[in-house]
């Protein structure tokens, strides 16, 4: 919107505001008064209805009492006829204790009769209003009841309308407009009144088509379902008159506002043209100062602004190019590597360059709740000693010093260095700025990072703040202290550091989960394929042996069938724990699937493998596994294991072949009666060829079994891993 439009709108708001408010006030006041008066009329009408119905009920009750007081049964019909003849009731009905009618005056109204006490027989609209009293003999015994009734007809409803001064509708039991029994409403408004009556209950009043509607009853003292309505008293053309007055005032205000805005904005056209030139990049645009009023001062300020803006743009262009370079390097690093040390080094270098700091450090929280330096730059000469320290030597407890306080509170700090804080082991400086960084999502989790494996437990206040570490910079170049802009910039780099730490940890955890069995914690089949290939290649390269054990729990299906799958899972977990306890650090245990497991024993011959198999069979056989049986009752499940043994290269030439050979040996152990082990059969020998051998050959100096050598070495020797793979799972024997 242009300035002229805004001025016009402001003038219209000033002028039309009171007019609109006045019109709304008049309309709302009239509507409120009308509703208040109509509500009062309906309240008086409701009271009148209750009074009239209550009076009729008292009259009927007195008539029934007059008949009930007659002790002679033969005289009661005559008394009932007298009551009807005197006009106290339209009909009298005498019933015995079984509910049978013993006498009824002729010409009475049809049923059902609505009892003044509120009881209504099921079915049909109300035809009469009745009062019922108990009939007793002189001794007080129950003889039945006497009911006196008065018809509820159009005349009755018309009398209620005449007494109350409002329209009265008596409702029946059916739905829709045909549920009306009697009404004094006109056909034009009847449907609207009934629809409005369905939306109210109790003493509430609603409005529809210019009429106010209220429901009365059924309730104690007034058992009839009635709807009362009264027309509103608002003038029908009130709102039309108010709208006309507002429209006329608006037209006059628009004309006056447009004229005033045009005169006011004319001197600003020249300034607007210069501003438009600046918006298109022409910072040399100037506005002539023709007066010293507000417009003249605005023009002078505009000229100063354009001159200073030109200087700022040149400086910002240079800073932008530098920042783009840092961000490009940072983005490439984050996208191309999971090397946390390299990522933190790039982040720290970029933060120092962007803020003009002389030195900086990135500290991460370790499992003991201590901030440990992971990456430092420019801290030479700032340590208590002259030696160049390792970054890990920078250790600050959470809550101590500047960086410790930042980690504990989760709030950044900046300012001048207090020498009294130098006792925490932090480097000395003149000015500092330190910003915490937390795992993404820690704020939504109440200050706690995601609870996933691989996250070190935080200590005390650091857990409350969710901090992973602190990014700190020292001694800004060319300025006394770091300012708020530096703090904002450092927050950005701290956010990158948090994402980098979290990504590296998530990557490591994802790698671990993809290679482990979730139930037992052993390596899975995927890692078995990779490991058997790697171990066979290493054994082949160094002339060593590799033993493979294929293990299968005997009759494991009976465990599931007898004690349930939860017990079966507990047996598998305990079996995996015992296997890990009986193998070396260099050995690898895998869950092949179901109750089948595989153990790789690097640099182990057949004799050593059989020793391991005997130990595994003994540790499984000798200790039944405690589980929860059906109903939670603890039971001890006896478990045995069958083991097949194969050795590379004695029994196979490839990883898959040695696995197959171990599996065949396992089936042989099963066939031999289970709870034992079998060694794989050597493959069929190929055509023999005589090879000359140097006489007096000696054993290898390391004593380890060699491929093709006799099975003389045991399984107790260890070896190093070949190639990168996840850490070993076992704790060794």
Secondary structure by P-SEA (a helix, b strand, c coil): ccaaaaaaaaaaaaaaaaaaaaaaaaaaaaaaaaaaaaaaaaaaaaaaaaaaaaaaaaaaaaaaaaaaacccccaaaaaaaaaaaaccccbbbbbccccccccccccccccccccccccccccccccccbbbbbbbccccccccbbbbbbbbcaaaaaaaaaaacbbbbbbccccccccccccccccccaaaaaaaaaaccccbbbbcccbbbbbcccccccccbbbbbbbbccccaaaaaaaaaaaaaaaaaaaaaaaaaaaaaccaaaaaaaaaaaaaccccbbbbbccccaaaaaaaaaaaaaaaaaaaaaaaaaaaaaaaaaaaaaaaaaacccaaaaaaaaaaaaaaaaacccccbbbbbccccbbbbccccccccccccccccccccccccccccaaaaaaaaccccccccccccccccccccccbbbbbbcccccccccccccccccccccccccccccccbbbbbccccccccccaaaaaaaaaaaaaaaaaaaaaaaaaaaaaaaccccccccccaaaaaaaaaaaaaaaaaabbbbbbbbbbbcaaaaaaaaccaaaaaaaaaaaaaaaaacccccbbbbcccccbbbbbbccccaaaaaaaaaaaaaaaaabbbbbbccccbbbbbbbbbbbbbbccccccccaaaaaaaaaaaaaaaaaacccbbbbbccccccbbbbbbbbccccccccccccccccccccccbbbbbcccccccccccc
